[in-house]
Amino acid sequence: MLSPALEERFRKITFGIPWNLFLLTLGSWLIAFSVKAIAVPHGLLTGGMSGLGLLVYYIVGGLTPGQWYFVLNVPVFVLGWVFISKRFFFYSLYGMVVSALFLDMITYTMPIQDVWLAVLACGSILGVGAGLTLRTLGSTGGSDILAVICKEKLNMSIATFEFWFNFLVFVVGFAWLNPHIMLYSIAMTFVTAVAIDYVMRMFGEREMVLIITDYPDAIVQGIFDRLDRGVTLLEGRGGYTGDRRQVVLTMVTSVQLKRLEELVYTVDPEAFTIMGSGFRVLGRGFSSRKVY
C-alpha cells in the first residue's frame, strides 16, 4: 500500500506535463493505427473529426487522411483558442499534430480479411486510444474541442454533442458510401464507445460505501489505520425501530473494496453495508477537478 506522501506525489505526476504528453502520444498513435491499419483498408468510417476527414478523403481525395484531418482542424482550433483555456488549446494542438503525423507515417495494414473482425479490432483499439487521450488535460482536437465548447457555453454534455456530430457524419456517409460499409461503421462506433467507457472506468472507478453498524468508532479507526481513507459520519435513524445510530460513509478504490469488506465484518458480523459505484469522485485523496 502506498503512503499518503507517495499517493499525493503520484497524483501530481498525473497532472504534470510529461504524463499528459505521454498519454496524448500513446493515445494518438493507437487512434492513427486503428484508422490507417484497419479502417482505411476496409473502407470503414470512424466517428469524430477523424471520421469526417476519412469521409472527405473517400469522396474528394486529393490529400491524405492525415492532411485532411489537419486542414479540418484549423478552424476548430481557432474556436478553441477563443473560447477555451490556453492550456487545453496547446495540449490539444499537440495531440492533433501527432495524430496527423501518425496518420501519414503509418503504412502497415493488418492482415484481417473478415469485416466483422476488422470492426471489432478497429473499434477496440480506437476506443482505448480515445480513452487514454480523455484522461489528459487536452484532446486530439476536432470534435472534442467543439464538445468542450458546447459543454462550457451551452451546458450540453460531451456525449450528446459527440452523438449528434457522428450522426451527421454518418448521414452524409450514407449518401455517398456503400450502405453496408456504413452499417459496419455504425457497429464499430458502438465497440469504440464500450472501449472508451472501459478505459475511463479502469483508471478512475471509485466505490462509495455506507456502513450501518453498532461499532462505528472501531470501523472508522480501522479505515484510518488500514486503508488510509477519510470517513464521514452521518446521523441516521431506523425507519422501523426509530433507533438513532451513526452511519459510516467512505470512498475507496476498487482494489481496496475487498479489504474494507473484511475489516467491517471482522469488527461487526451483523453490519449492513451498501456499496455503489462512484465513478466521478473529486477531492483530496482522489482526482482533482479537471479544468479545461
C-alpha positions in Angstrom: 0.0 0.0 0.0 1.4 3.4 -0.9 1.9 6.0 1.8 -0.1 9.2 1.7 3.0 11.1 0.6 3.6 8.8 -2.4 -0.1 8.8 -3.4 0.0 12.6 -3.4 3.2 12.6 -5.4 1.7 10.2 -7.9 -1.4 12.4 -8.3 0.8 15.4 -9.0 2.7 13.4 -11.7 -0.6 12.5 -13.4 -1.4 16.2 -13.8 2.1 17.1 -15.0 3.2 18.0 -18.5 5.3 14.8 -19.2 2.5 12.5 -18.2 -0.1 14.3 -20.2 2.1 14.4 -23.3 2.9 10.7 -22.9 -0.8 9.7 -22.8 -1.6 12.0 -25.7 1.2 10.5 -27.8 0.2 6.9 -27.0 -3.5 7.6 -27.5 -2.9 9.4 -30.7 -0.7 6.5 -32.1 -3.4 4.0 -31.2 -6.1 6.1 -32.9 -4.0 6.6 -36.0 -3.0 2.9 -36.1 -6.6 1.8 -35.9 -7.6 4.2 -38.7 -4.7 3.6 -41.2 -4.1 -0.1 -40.5 -7.7 -1.3 -40.2 -10.4 1.2 -41.0 -9.0 2.6 -44.3 -8.2 -0.8 -45.9 -11.8 -1.9 -45.3 -13.3 1.5 -46.2 -14.7 1.9 -42.7 -15.8 5.3 -41.4 -14.8 6.2 -37.8 -16.5 8.9 -35.7 -15.3 12.3 -34.7 -13.1 14.6 -36.8 -11.0 11.6 -38.0 -14.2 10.1 -39.4 -15.0 13.4 -41.1 -11.5 13.5 -42.5 -11.9 10.0 -43.8 -15.2 10.8 -45.4 -13.7 13.8 -47.2 -10.8 11.6 -48.3 -13.1 8.9 -49.6 -15.3 11.4 -51.5 -12.9 14.2 -52.6 -9.4 12.6 -52.4 -6.5 14.9 -53.2 -4.9 14.9 -49.8 -4.0 12.1 -47.5 -6.3 11.3 -44.5 -3.8 12.9 -42.2 -3.7 16.1 -44.2 -7.4 16.3 -44.4 -7.6 15.8 -40.6 -5.1 18.6 -40.2 -7.0 21.0 -42.5 -10.4 20.4 -41.0 -8.9 21.0 -37.5 -7.6 24.5 -38.3 -11.0 26.4 -37.9 -11.8 24.3 -34.9 -8.6 25.3 -33.1 -9.3 28.9 -33.8 -12.6 28.5 -31.8 -10.7 26.6 -29.1 -8.2 29.5 -28.7 -11.1 31.9 -28.3 -13.4 30.0 -26.0 -11.3 27.6 -24.0 -8.2 27.9 -21.8 -4.7 28.2 -23.5 -3.5 25.1 -21.6 -6.2 23.0 -23.2 -5.5 24.6 -26.5 -1.8 23.7 -26.5 -2.3 20.2 -25.2 -4.9 19.6 -27.9 -2.7 21.2 -30.6 0.0 18.7 -29.7 -2.5 15.8 -29.8 -3.8 16.9 -33.2 -0.3 17.4 -34.7 1.0 14.0 -33.5 -2.3 12.3 -34.7 -1.9 13.8 -38.1 1.7 12.8 -38.3 1.0 9.3 -37.2 -1.8 9.0 -39.8 0.6 9.8 -42.6 3.6 7.8 -41.1 1.7 4.5 -40.6 1.7 2.4 -43.7 1.1 -1.0 -42.2 -2.1 -2.9 -42.9 -3.3 -5.5 -40.5 -3.9 -8.8 -42.4 -7.6 -9.1 -41.5 -10.0 -10.4 -44.1 -13.2 -10.7 -42.2 -15.0 -7.3 -42.0 -16.6 -8.1 -38.6 -13.1 -8.9 -37.1 -11.9 -5.5 -38.5 -14.9 -3.8 -36.9 -14.1 -5.3 -33.5 -10.3 -4.8 -33.8 -10.6 -1.2 -35.0 -13.3 -0.2 -32.6 -11.4 -1.7 -29.6 -8.0 -0.1 -30.5 -9.6 3.2 -31.3 -11.6 3.2 -28.1 -8.5 2.5 -26.0 -6.6 5.3 -27.7 -9.5 7.8 -27.3 -9.9 6.8 -23.7 -6.3 7.5 -22.9 -6.5 11.0 -24.5 -9.6 11.7 -22.5 -7.6 11.0 -19.3 -5.4 14.0 -20.1 -5.9 17.8 -19.8 -6.2 18.0 -23.6 -7.5 16.1 -26.5 -6.7 15.2 -30.1 -8.6 18.1 -31.4 -11.6 18.1 -33.7 -14.9 17.2 -32.3 -13.5 17.0 -28.8 -12.8 20.7 -28.8 -16.3 21.5 -30.2 -17.8 19.3 -27.5 -15.9 21.1 -24.7 -17.0 24.5 -26.1 -20.6 23.3 -26.1 -20.3 21.9 -22.6 -18.8 25.1 -21.2 -21.0 27.6 -23.1 -24.3 25.7 -23.7 -24.2 23.1 -20.9 -24.5 20.4 -23.5 -22.9 17.1 -22.4 -19.9 15.9 -24.3 -21.6 12.6 -25.0 -24.7 14.4 -26.5 -22.6 16.5 -28.8 -20.5 13.6 -30.0 -23.6 11.6 -30.8 -25.1 14.3 -33.0 -21.8 15.1 -34.6 -21.3 11.5 -35.5 -24.9 11.2 -36.6 -24.4 14.0 -39.1 -21.2 12.4 -40.4 -22.9 9.1 -40.9 -25.9 10.7 -42.6 -23.6 12.2 -45.2 -21.7 8.9 -45.4 -25.0 7.0 -46.3 -25.5 9.4 -49.2 -22.0 8.8 -50.7 -20.7 5.5 -49.5 -21.8 1.8 -49.6 -24.7 1.3 -47.2 -23.2 -2.0 -46.0 -19.9 -0.2 -45.1 -21.8 2.5 -43.3 -23.7 -0.1 -41.2 -20.4 -1.8 -40.3 -19.1 1.6 -39.4 -22.0 2.3 -37.1 -21.4 -1.0 -35.4 -17.8 0.0 -34.9 -18.7 3.2 -33.2 -20.6 1.1 -30.5 -17.5 -1.0 -30.0 -15.4 2.2 -29.7 -17.8 3.6 -27.1 -17.7 0.5 -25.0 -13.9 0.5 -25.1 -13.7 4.2 -24.1 -16.0 3.6 -21.2 -13.9 0.6 -20.0 -10.7 2.6 -20.1 -12.2 5.5 -18.3 -13.6 3.2 -15.6 -10.4 1.2 -15.3 -8.4 4.3 -14.5 -10.9 6.2 -12.4 -13.5 3.9 -10.8 -14.2 4.6 -7.1 -16.7 2.9 -4.7 -18.9 4.7 -2.2 -19.6 2.6 0.8 -22.3 3.2 3.5 -21.9 1.1 6.7 -24.6 0.8 9.3 -23.1 -0.8 12.4 -23.2 -0.9 16.2 -19.4 -0.3 16.3 -18.8 2.8 14.1 -15.8 4.0 16.1 -13.9 0.7 15.6 -14.6 0.6 11.9 -13.7 4.3 11.5 -10.3 3.7 13.2 -9.7 0.6 11.1 -10.4 2.6 7.9 -7.9 5.2 9.1 -5.2 2.7 10.0 -5.5 0.1 7.3 -6.9 1.9 4.3 -5.8 5.5 4.9 -9.1 6.9 3.7 -11.3 9.6 5.0 -14.6 9.0 6.7 -17.8 11.0 7.1 -20.2 10.1 9.9 -23.9 10.6 9.2 -26.7 10.7 11.8 -29.2 8.0 10.9 -32.5 6.7 12.4 -34.1 3.4 11.8 -37.3 3.7 9.8 -39.0 0.8 11.8 -37.4 1.0 15.2 -36.7 4.7 15.4 -33.3 3.9 16.9 -30.6 6.5 16.3 -27.1 5.4 15.1 -24.2 6.7 13.2 -23.7 5.7 9.6 -20.2 5.4 8.2 -19.6 6.9 4.7 -16.3 6.4 2.9 -14.9 6.3 -0.6 -12.4 3.7 -1.6 -10.7 2.4 -4.8 -12.0 -0.8 -6.3 -8.8 -2.5 -5.1 -9.5 -1.6 -1.5 -13.1 -2.6 -1.6 -12.5 -6.3 -0.5 -10.1 -5.2 2.3 -12.8 -2.8 3.6 -15.4 -5.6 3.5 -13.1 -7.9 5.5 -12.4 -5.1 8.0 -16.1 -4.3 8.5 -17.3 -7.9 9.0 -14.3 -8.7 11.3 -15.5 -5.9 13.6 -19.2 -6.4 13.2 -20.6 -9.6 11.5 -24.1 -8.1 11.7 -23.2 -4.8 9.9 -25.3 -3.6 7.0 -23.2 -2.4 4.1 -24.2 -0.7 0.9 -21.6 -0.4 -1.9 -22.1 1.5 -5.1 -20.0 2.9 -7.9 -18.9 6.5 -7.5 -17.2 6.9 -10.9 -16.7 10.7 -10.7 -15.0 11.5 -7.4 -13.3 14.8 -6.8 -11.4 15.7 -3.7 -8.3 15.1 -1.6 -7.0 11.5 -2.0 -8.8 11.0 -5.3 -9.0 13.1 -8.5 -8.6 16.8 -8.7 -11.1 18.9 -10.6 -10.4 18.9 -14.3 -10.3 22.5 -15.6 -10.1 23.0 -19.4 
